Amino acid sequence: MTDLVERAKPAVFWTDRSDKPSGAPCLEGPQRSDLVIVGGGFTGLWAALQALEDNPGRMVRVLEAQVTGFGASSRNGGFCDPSLTHGLGNGHSHWPDDMNTLLRLGDENLAGILASIERYSIDAAAWSTADVSMATEPWQLDELAEAVEIYRHYDQPFRLLDQTQAQMVANSPSYLGGLVNEGVVLVDPARLCWGLRRAVESLGGVVHDHSRVVDVESGASELRVLTDAGSVAAERVILATNAWAEPDRQIRRYVLPIYDHVLMTEPLSMEQLAAIGWNGREGLADSASQFHYYRLTEDQRILWGGYDANYHFGNGMGPKYEYQTRSHALIAGHFFDTFPQLEGLGFSHRWAGPIGTTSKFAAAFGTRHDDRLAWVAGYTGLGVGASRFGARVALDLVDGTPTERTELEMVRKKPMPIPPEPLRSAVVALTRRAIVKSDANQGKRGPLLRTLDRFGVGFDS
């Protein structure tokens, strides 16, 4: 598989296009704003848009270290899920008392995303469909049955599929059954980012690319946000840097950057499409702890990602981690195990990017500088949808507005901190080996995983 993936272009498919917008101007010199948002991804853009909708005329600036949408916001699979808790099962295990509220807020949040896409004419290739978790080993059928009980408990719609029904969704010999979760939206994540930037600018917000924030200083009446080439004096600041966890080191205690690897195929021919079926264009994933996620694009390609999640010592991030041939070759082999009838299909693009994860697999929140600064990070792979909610909570926190959102336990209580190096790397490595062993042993969880489960923490691919 090495030769096959090395022929793929080392670039993010979503942003590798000639019609992408030009970059926003860099911040220069001293400036002033009512609200400064650090980070030009989904969270930062949603925070800016909602702040401007709430209070027209508010001076809002977004400062992005690279270009708008550079990080996870444009590197993901485009699964826009209503879940705010990394799935119903995870939410039930951590916040059962709030779960009905979180489900309602998640539905409202997704409706808000779709409303904004329509209101601002954002061409995000949004496609309403279902998300199907496929069992590829017999023991996973038992786990899907257990998940069904949680769906029933919260009166959530679901469909359990047998092997024949699962293979009617998409024709893979590996499918033994599946669980259908309705209400997912697939999007082109880069086009959604670019559309949100245009919406922010249309309401008077200012976006600055190539404006990395190096520090936030606290004064008696205002905060001062410093970049390499300028500064902004502001009443309020929101940090929306997710896995990068900058510029406040407090975030690093709770957020772990895990590199996820993605392949994009060449467009499928009509014969290849007929061979796999997949007429409903659902978002798909297998249901092991180390799992793959995959979907069809507008132009009949298959995006294939996940499984080989890697942490690099010292929160290592950057280009040298993005094109790991070994990881891409590994998941390419899994692709053809799933769809052997596509043997010979090539990959056009390969890339990777850091997912910000927490010990509870969902976003964490915090405030600093007498609550004049708020931060949110750690969506653990479901940030396309949950980022809008995270931005909404951060606005509530920084503006000192009590809401039902700020009363949620997941907002009030931070997850268990992740230990510093060198223990951090050792814990991740041990946990990852335990997950691999568990998947190979019919899902049976060993002593380490059972201990982590008891404390409600963990590490996921």
C-alpha positions, 0 to 999 in steps of 0.5 A: 500500500505504500506505493499507492498512498505515496502517489496521493497528493500530500494536501487537504482535499477540502482546501486544495482548490483554485477558488479558495478565498484569499487570506484576510489581512494581518493585524498590524499596530495597536487596535481596539475592540469590544471582543477579540476571538483567538482562533479562526476555525469553527469555534472562533467563527461561530463565536464571532457570528453569534456575538454580532447577531446578538449585539449588532455594532459590537466591534469583534475581531478574529485573530488566526495564526495561519489562515481561516479554517487552517486546523481541524476545522478544514481537515475533518470528514464533515460529519455535522452531528447533533451530539454535544457529548461525543455520542449518546453513550458517552454523554449518558456515562458522564452526565446522565442528569443533564442528558435530556437537556443536552439532547434538546440543546444539540438538536437546537444547535444543529437547527441553528447551523442549518438556519445560518447556512441558509440565511447567509447563503453558505455553499457548504454542500450540506446533505441531511442523512443518517449516521450508521455504526457498522459491526464488523466483528461478532462481539460488536453486535452485542455492543450495538444491542447495549447502545440500543438500550440507551437510545430507548432510555432517552426515547431517541430514534434508532434502527438496528440492522441485521447483516442483510440490511447493513449490506444494503446500506453499503455493500461490504462483506465485512458488515455483520449488522449496524445501528442507524442514528438519524439526523446527521448532516454532511458538509464540506468543512472548508466551504463552511468555514469560508462561508462563516468568515464571509457572514462575520465580515458582512455583519461588520466583524474583522478577521485577521489571518497570519496573526498569531497571538503570543500573549494576553495581558491583564490590565485594570479595565481591559485585556491586551492581546499581543501578536507578533505585529500588533496588539488589540485592547479589548474588554473581552477575549475568547480563546478558540484554538482547540488542539493548539491550546494557545496562548493560555497554558491552562488549556494544555492541562485538559486537552490532548492533541491526537493526530488523525489520518485521512485519505480521499479516493479518486472519483468513483466510476458509475460501475464502482458506485453500483458495486458498493451501493450506498445510495443513501450516502449515509455517514458510516463508521465501524464500531470498534474502539479503533474505528474508521469513519467514511463518507461519499463526497459531492463528486463521488469520492470516498473520504476514509479516515480514523483508526490510527490515532497518534500522540506525539511527545510534548504535544507535538504538532506541525507539518512533520506529523501530517504525512506519515506514510505508515499510517496512511498505508495502514488505513489504505489496507483497511479500505480495501478490506472493507470494499474489496470490489474497489481494488485498483482505485487510487487515492488523490489526497492524503493528510492528517490533523490534530484532534483536541481530546479531553479525558471525557471525550467532550469539550472543556470550558474555563475562564481567566482574568476575572472571567473577562477571558473564556476558553473552550476546547476538546471536541474529540472529533465531533466539533463540526456541530458541537463547536457552535454550541461551544462558542455559544457557551463561551460567549455566555461565560465571557459576557457573564450571562447565566443560562441553562447552558452555563449551568450544565455540569459539563460546563461547570466541572472540568474533566480530569487533567491529563498528566504532564510529560513524560507521564503523558506520553507513557499513559497514552501509549499504555492506553493505546496498547490496551485498546488494541488488545481489547479490540483483538480480544472480542472487546474485553477490557483489561485492567487498565481500561476497566480502571479508567472506566471506573474513573470516567476517563479514557482515550479514544481513536 
